[in-house]
């Protein structure tokens, strides 16, 4: 699942609807008449395509009005998946009114879809220059800079998005993953928790939150609760993870650590009695038997509980 798709604005609207609302607020300042000239059903259809009402018939449009008309036509082209035609109309709209920031935003989206990352960055930066609190452009710049491995710039724009809109899911999620990669687990947990709270059904956010909490330690009850939710949603990764950890501890002779991890594999799994998990119970029984025998002189232990006098391959 791509977390960058389906992104919502801070008022819960799709970006296209956000553009329409923004233009409706922008027009009075530009000196354009924004009178409704179509029936309600037509107005609703225009809003769904990211459009706004145009000046009344017969009224001579100002440059700003011409820009809005061109922008609306571009939105129609985008609705028909004609990116090339929409791009030409958006550029014409910006020639009439360079301050029409929704046109810059729409143009940035076209550039990104066409693989022109540099042009997309430039267009989003124009949006930010005209409207510094434009959350969607900050998120998009974060993503573009992250893809270009300019991580500090990406973090800056993700953080700006979160500062402007605490509900910016993508910004929280991506910052969490960046912090994980840097080994900053406390910061990763903070961001991933925020992301999972915003979208409880987002499996990737819940998975990375559980793994970050597990690797950081210090919260065993929360760790098990997070893992159990994953398993209840059909993801058995936590069981395999703890079972594998236990095996590595056991192979290195750390019997107590192996028992702790294999116990987690049982605790996290509401279906631990099912036949498919017999191997977990078998491992637990083997580790307990080994603990009862007590420490062995020298060597280390393999997964089956036998002693290895010398490391393999030497």
C-alpha angles and dihedrals in degrees: 000000000000110000093199093067123082091023115175130213122242091267091053094257128131112256091250091057089044089057091052092051092046092052091049089058093042099054100071090055090050092053095247124142108236099191119157109243102166134068118271093259092054091048090052090051091051092050091052088057093049094256134134131207115279128220117289118274113274094023112120107240121229119227087266090052091050089051091053091049091051090046091053091050089050090053089053090053091049089050087058091046092247099141095165093055091044091051092054092049093047091052089050090050091052090049087059095042118010090185095064094113096182087063090053089050093050090046090051089055091053092048091051094049089049091052096250097133096166092054090045090054091049092050094048090048088056089053090052091048090054097037113019093186095058099131097188093056091049090052091047092049089050091053094045093048091046090053088051089050092243090135101169091055090046091052091049093056094041089052091049089052091052092046090053096041120016087195093065096124098182093052092051092046097048093045089052092054093046091051090049092054089051092051092246094136099166091055090043091054091050093053097039091049089054090049093049091048090053093048111021092177094056102111097194092053091050092045095051091043091054093047093047092050090047094050093045093049122192095104108067096160093050090045092055092044091052092047092049091054089054092051092047087055091054101264110124094180094113093059093050091043094055092041091053092047090051091052092052092050091048093049089053092051096253096134098167092050090048091053092050093052096044088050088056089053087059098040094051094050118077088189097051092131092060116113092243090067098052089110090063092054090044091054091048092052091049093050091050092051090051092050091052091055089058129216118336122217111256131334127059136260130259124216092269092056099256123134120248112205095195131022112263119262095030 
